[in-house]
Amino acid sequence: MARIGIIGSEGRIGQAIAAILGEAGHELAGGIDQGGDPAALAPKADVLVDFSSPHALEANLDAAVAAGVPMVIGTTGLEERHHWLIDSAAQSIPVLQTGNTSLGVTLLAHLVRQASASLGEDWDIEIVETHHRMKVDAPSGTALLLGEAAAKGRGIELEGNAERGRDGITGARASGAIGFASLRGGTVAGEHSVHFLSDNERLTLSHSAENRTIFANGALRAALWLIGQKPGRYTMGEVLGL
């Protein structure tokens, strides 16, 4: 039995994780939200799961490092500075950061990277994602994760090769670009499609989330896997052995 501490426990994913712990045979070590003290939670847990907000990440990482507790980060909307903080913390504790904890999305990213590596640059790549009306960041963390997978398959950096927010007379599509489109509305838990388009054929790889339990199950699996790992930065792909 593992003791799981949830940061962002009143959020949609935080509540979903708490709901499955008992049935899975594990214990909720506690949960905090905005204004809560991660330093008080960390020593009570075998592993922390963070689905809070980017501005809280530094304090959460500091608490995990001070307590020597592994940490799964599912918070989206991270910027370059946040990744630097994660890299720094990973020198002391195991940290797994991902834009999506779904096992299906993890496999999808693996397939996207393979397809991108196998198909030539004459195949355009477009990523389309749909989420509920309350989502605050765009493109979604999952869309960016898939974009990174596509970029790695081509041996390029996503930054500098992404086309986001097209509007007006934009000119012809840049060769080799990875495009993003974001739709918002209703209560959609998450839908992502990666389109590979050539002159005469099209390949689409897709994933649809029916409810948020899939993210909770994936986060729990990642958290349990992370316990006992050496300090370092890990991915969901490693959880699945990809």
C-alpha positions as CSV (number, residue, x, y, z in Angstrom):
1,M,0.0,0.0,0.0
2,A,1.3,3.4,-1.0
3,R,0.5,6.8,0.5
4,I,-0.4,9.3,-2.3
5,G,-0.3,13.0,-1.6
6,I,-2.4,15.1,-4.1
7,I,-1.6,18.7,-4.9
8,G,-4.6,20.2,-6.6
9,S,-6.9,17.7,-4.8
10,E,-10.1,19.7,-5.5
11,G,-9.5,19.9,-9.2
12,R,-11.1,17.5,-11.7
13,I,-8.2,15.1,-11.9
14,G,-7.3,15.4,-8.2
15,Q,-10.8,14.3,-7.2
16,A,-10.7,11.5,-9.7
17,I,-7.4,10.2,-8.3
18,A,-8.7,10.3,-4.7
19,A,-11.8,8.4,-5.8
20,I,-9.8,5.4,-7.1
21,L,-7.2,5.1,-4.4
22,G,-9.2,2.9,-1.9
23,E,-10.4,0.5,-4.6
24,A,-6.8,0.2,-5.8
25,G,-5.6,-0.6,-2.3
26,H,-3.7,2.6,-1.6
27,E,-4.1,5.4,0.9
28,L,-4.7,9.2,0.5
29,A,-1.9,10.8,2.5
30,G,-3.6,14.1,2.2
31,G,-4.5,16.8,-0.3
32,I,-3.9,20.5,-0.7
33,D,-5.1,23.3,-3.0
34,Q,-4.4,27.0,-3.5
35,G,-3.1,28.4,-0.3
36,G,-2.2,24.9,1.1
37,D,1.3,24.1,2.3
38,P,3.1,21.4,0.2
39,A,5.9,21.3,2.9
40,A,3.3,20.0,5.4
41,L,2.0,17.4,2.9
42,A,5.2,16.0,1.5
43,P,6.6,14.2,4.6
44,K,3.3,12.3,4.9
45,A,3.4,10.8,1.4
46,D,5.4,8.1,-0.4
47,V,4.8,10.1,-3.6
48,L,3.3,13.4,-4.6
49,V,1.0,13.9,-7.6
50,D,0.7,17.5,-8.8
51,F,-2.2,18.7,-10.9
52,S,-2.3,22.3,-9.6
53,S,-1.0,25.3,-11.5
54,P,2.3,26.5,-13.0
55,H,2.8,29.3,-10.5
56,A,2.7,26.8,-7.6
57,L,5.2,24.4,-9.1
58,E,8.4,25.9,-7.6
59,A,7.1,25.6,-4.0
60,N,5.8,22.1,-4.7
61,L,9.1,20.9,-6.1
62,D,11.0,22.5,-3.1
63,A,8.8,20.6,-0.7
64,A,9.3,17.3,-2.5
65,V,13.1,17.8,-2.6
66,A,13.2,18.7,1.1
67,A,11.2,15.6,2.0
68,G,13.0,13.3,-0.5
69,V,9.7,12.3,-2.0
70,P,9.1,11.4,-5.7
71,M,6.8,13.6,-7.7
72,V,4.5,13.2,-10.7
73,I,3.7,16.4,-12.4
74,G,0.6,16.5,-14.6
75,T,0.2,20.3,-14.5
76,T,0.0,21.8,-18.0
77,G,0.8,25.3,-19.3
78,L,4.5,25.0,-18.2
79,E,7.1,27.4,-19.6
80,E,10.8,27.1,-20.1
81,R,11.5,28.2,-16.5
82,H,9.4,25.5,-15.1
83,H,11.3,22.8,-17.0
84,W,14.5,24.2,-15.6
85,L,13.1,23.9,-12.1
86,I,12.1,20.3,-12.9
87,D,15.5,19.4,-14.2
88,S,17.1,20.9,-11.0
89,A,14.8,19.0,-8.7
90,A,15.4,15.8,-10.7
91,Q,19.0,15.8,-9.5
92,S,17.8,15.0,-6.0
93,I,14.5,13.1,-6.5
94,P,12.7,11.1,-9.1
95,V,10.4,13.4,-11.1
96,L,8.0,12.4,-13.9
97,Q,6.5,15.2,-15.9
98,T,4.0,14.8,-18.7
99,G,1.3,16.7,-20.6
100,N,-1.0,13.7,-20.3
101,T,-1.1,10.7,-17.9
102,S,-3.4,8.6,-20.1
103,L,-1.8,5.3,-21.1
104,G,-3.5,5.5,-24.5
105,V,-2.1,9.0,-25.2
106,T,1.4,7.8,-24.1
107,L,1.2,5.0,-26.8
108,L,-0.3,7.5,-29.3
109,A,2.8,9.8,-28.8
110,H,5.0,6.8,-29.5
111,L,3.2,6.0,-32.7
112,V,3.3,9.7,-33.8
113,R,7.0,9.7,-33.4
114,Q,7.4,6.5,-35.4
115,A,5.1,7.8,-38.2
116,S,6.9,11.2,-38.3
117,A,10.3,9.4,-38.6
118,S,9.0,7.1,-41.3
119,L,7.2,9.6,-43.5
120,G,9.1,12.3,-45.4
121,E,8.9,16.1,-45.0
122,D,6.4,16.2,-48.0
123,W,3.9,14.9,-45.4
124,D,2.4,17.9,-43.6
125,I,1.6,17.4,-39.9
126,E,-1.4,19.1,-38.2
127,I,-2.5,18.5,-34.6
128,V,-6.2,19.2,-33.7
129,E,-7.4,19.1,-30.1
130,T,-10.8,19.7,-28.4
131,H,-11.5,20.4,-24.7
132,H,-14.2,21.6,-22.4
133,R,-15.1,25.3,-22.3
134,M,-13.3,25.8,-18.9
135,K,-9.8,24.8,-20.1
136,V,-7.5,27.8,-19.7
137,D,-4.4,26.9,-21.8
138,A,-4.1,26.3,-25.6
139,P,-2.7,24.3,-27.3
140,S,-3.3,21.7,-24.6
141,G,-0.4,20.0,-22.9
142,T,-1.3,16.9,-24.7
143,A,-1.2,18.6,-28.1
144,L,2.3,20.0,-27.3
145,L,3.4,16.5,-26.1
146,L,2.3,15.1,-29.5
147,G,4.0,18.0,-31.3
148,E,7.2,17.2,-29.5
149,A,6.9,13.5,-30.5
150,A,6.4,14.5,-34.1
151,A,9.4,16.9,-34.0
152,K,11.6,14.3,-32.4
153,G,10.6,11.8,-35.2
154,R,11.9,14.4,-37.7
155,G,15.0,15.3,-35.7
156,I,13.9,18.9,-35.3
157,E,13.0,21.2,-32.4
158,L,9.3,22.0,-32.0
159,E,10.1,25.6,-31.1
160,G,10.7,27.4,-34.3
161,N,8.8,24.8,-36.4
162,A,5.3,25.2,-34.9
163,E,2.5,27.1,-36.5
164,R,-0.1,28.2,-33.9
165,G,-3.0,30.6,-34.1
166,R,-3.3,31.1,-37.8
167,D,-5.4,34.2,-38.7
168,G,-5.7,36.4,-41.7
169,I,-3.5,36.2,-44.8
170,T,-0.8,33.9,-43.5
171,G,0.8,32.9,-46.7
172,A,1.4,29.3,-47.8
173,R,2.1,26.7,-45.2
174,A,5.8,26.5,-44.3
175,S,7.5,23.3,-45.4
176,G,8.1,21.0,-42.5
177,A,5.9,23.0,-40.1
178,I,3.9,21.3,-37.4
179,G,0.5,23.0,-37.1
180,F,-1.9,23.3,-34.1
181,A,-5.6,24.0,-33.9
182,S,-7.5,24.2,-30.6
183,L,-11.3,23.9,-30.2
184,R,-13.1,24.7,-26.9
185,G,-16.7,23.9,-25.9
186,G,-19.1,21.8,-23.9
187,T,-17.7,19.2,-21.4
188,V,-15.3,17.4,-23.7
189,A,-12.7,15.6,-21.5
190,G,-10.2,15.6,-24.4
191,E,-9.9,14.6,-28.0
192,H,-6.6,14.7,-30.0
193,S,-5.9,13.9,-33.6
194,V,-2.6,14.0,-35.5
195,H,-3.0,14.3,-39.2
196,F,-0.2,13.4,-41.6
197,L,-1.2,14.8,-45.1
198,S,0.5,14.2,-48.4
199,D,-0.6,15.1,-51.9
200,N,-2.7,12.0,-52.4
201,E,-3.3,10.4,-49.0
202,R,-3.8,11.1,-45.4
203,L,-3.1,9.3,-42.2
204,T,-4.8,10.2,-38.9
205,L,-3.8,8.9,-35.4
206,S,-6.4,9.8,-32.8
207,H,-7.3,9.4,-29.1
208,S,-10.6,10.3,-27.3
209,A,-11.0,10.5,-23.6
210,E,-14.4,9.3,-22.4
211,N,-13.9,10.6,-18.9
212,R,-11.2,11.7,-16.5
213,T,-10.8,8.3,-14.8
214,I,-8.2,7.4,-17.5
215,F,-6.0,10.3,-16.4
216,A,-6.4,9.3,-12.8
217,N,-5.5,5.6,-13.5
218,G,-2.5,6.6,-15.5
219,A,-1.3,9.1,-12.8
220,L,-1.6,6.4,-10.1
221,R,0.3,3.9,-12.2
222,A,3.0,6.5,-12.8
223,A,3.2,7.4,-9.1
224,L,3.5,3.7,-8.1
225,W,6.2,3.1,-10.7
226,L,8.1,6.2,-9.6
227,I,8.5,5.0,-6.0
228,G,11.9,3.5,-5.6
229,Q,13.4,4.9,-8.8
230,K,16.7,6.7,-8.7
231,P,16.8,10.6,-8.9
232,G,16.2,11.7,-12.4
233,R,13.6,13.0,-14.9
234,Y,11.2,10.3,-16.3
235,T,8.4,10.0,-18.8
236,M,5.2,8.1,-19.2
237,G,6.8,6.2,-22.0
238,E,9.2,4.7,-19.5
239,V,6.3,3.6,-17.3
240,L,5.0,1.6,-20.3
241,G,8.5,0.4,-21.2
242,L,8.5,2.2,-24.6
